[in-house]
Amino acid sequence: MSVQEYLDKHLLSRKIEDAVNAAVRAKTPDPVLFISNHMKKAVPSAITKIKARQILDSRGIPTVEVDLYTNKGMYRASVPSGASTGMYEAVEMRDGEKGKYLGKGVSKAVKIINEKISEALIGMDPVLQSQIDQAMMGLDKTENKAELGANAMLAVSIAACKAGAAEKEVPLYKHIADLSGKSNPILPVPAITVISGGKHAGNNLAVQEIMILPVGASNFEEAMQMGCETYQHLKAIILERNGSNGCNVGNDVGFAPNISSIAEGLDLVKEAIDRAGYNGRIKLAIDVAATDFCMGKKYDLDFKTPNKSGQNFKTGEDMLEMYTQLCKEYPIVSIEQPFDKDDWEHTKLFTNLGICQVVGDDLLMSNPKRIERAMHESTCNALLLKVNQVGTVTEAIEVVKQAKNADWGVIISHRSGETEDSFIADLAVGLATGQIKAGAPCHGERLAKYNQLLRIEEELGAEATYSGENWRQP
């Protein structure tokens, strides 16, 4: 194609003339810069290049990062990964080469992006998120993303979402709200990890996390102040009682004192809240992650204690009674994965008691079919959304809609292996989920999410709404 043919095809002569006239009308002091920016807006955005690489997550385990280029800029995204993966979630693409990163390398996923996905998406408009995601799903053709890998697809999907927001010249959360049909972005209540256990820490505590929810804050900034102060008071209490070793932290950066019972952990947190002066304004939540210590149909709360493991099994009924008692004694408003991933019976019995939010994690795996079953059977009443279990932004939006249509609570969640990418902060605001789980207020990969939420609240100004007491149904 000759230069003249190119000019004629894209009507560039007309667009240049329009840009010059606009610069004259604006009386701009820098007409060249003005005309350049005007021309950028006049040319439709398109994906021009996608480059993937292997980086490391917060545990030193490889993950995927993508730079997606359009004719207007470069947009970067990286994906997290969990300590354990389930059979019902979308599949990560790992190398399996034991001599490198113990088989956890992602060079295969990187190659798939750079060669296969890139070729399919070049030229597409980044604003059209669902078309981009559908194109990748069309390449994969499997229900669990086994062909391309959920980690490969999600990194590209998030990068495209960021590019789409830039093309529209709106904040990322606003673009996500538009994609979902929402019009009222809401700042979520943070479920802040303060004590870690389970597979995420080296202590004897069976449950994975004890969290605090600053529902009584007037805005997100105050919620973080309340959370940070409580976290620091908890550190001081643990130092007093357990010494410096008790202040070791888990994957989510919650403290990991060598306690063995849930009540011990809750007592520590309750005292920290009292010292901080936030009694009544901060509620508690527990991530039990019971699948990790379910043996057959019984639960071993001493599975991390060598001399006790296997000696004190609890039945589903015992666990049900324990949770009921804990909710009476402590201000617990949410319990995540209280039973095994396939223990639908006891999860339903607990939910039907109506004493707290019952969150499906391993039970649901962010899988639309399992969510549908749980809705039909009234098994739980909240969804923990981990975007890497789904695989694309479009599918994440759809499962949130699915949960909200059933009047469920929705928690946007980080993973134990995180990166500095703050996408889930914008996702929680744009989808108005009312709840976000991003770990402790410590370490860069966790603070990236909380700091982005602080920026969003500042940007929204008087229009900012914090879910607060309406955290389940904002």
Salt bridges, closest charged atoms under 4 A:
ASP57 OD2 - ARG59 NH2 2.83
GLU65 OE1 - ARG53 NH1 2.82
GLU65 OE1 - ARG76 NE 3.80
ASP67 OD2 - ARG53 NH2 2.74
ASP67 OD1 - ARG76 NE 2.62
GLU92 OE1 - ARG94 NE 3.28
GLU143 OE2 - LYS369 NZ 3.11
GLU167 OE1 - LYS72 NZ 2.97
ASP178 OD2 - LYS168 NZ 2.91
ASP178 OD1 - LYS174 NZ 2.83
GLU209 OE2 - LYS437 NZ 2.98
GLU222 OE2 - ARG281 NH2 2.83
GLU240 OE1 - ARG275 NH2 2.95
ASP252 OD2 - HIS200 ND1 2.64
ASP252 OD1 - HIS414 NE2 3.94
GLU271 OE1 - ARG241 NH2 2.29
GLU271 OE2 - ARG275 NH2 3.24
ASP287 OD2 - LYS437 NZ 3.07
ASP292 OD1 - LYS199 NZ 3.84
GLU317 OE2 - HIS346 NE2 2.94
GLU336 OE1 - LYS437 NZ 2.84
ASP342 OD2 - LYS341 NZ 3.99
ASP342 OD1 - ARG370 NH2 3.44
ASP343 OD1 - HIS346 ND1 3.08
ASP361 OD2 - LYS386 NZ 2.98
GLU377 OE2 - ARG373 NE 3.03
GLU395 OE2 - LYS145 NZ 2.88
GLU398 OE2 - LYS401 NZ 3.68
GLU418 OE1 - LYS449 NZ 2.75
ASP421 OD2 - LYS162 NZ 2.95
GLU445 OE2 - ARG446 NE 3.18
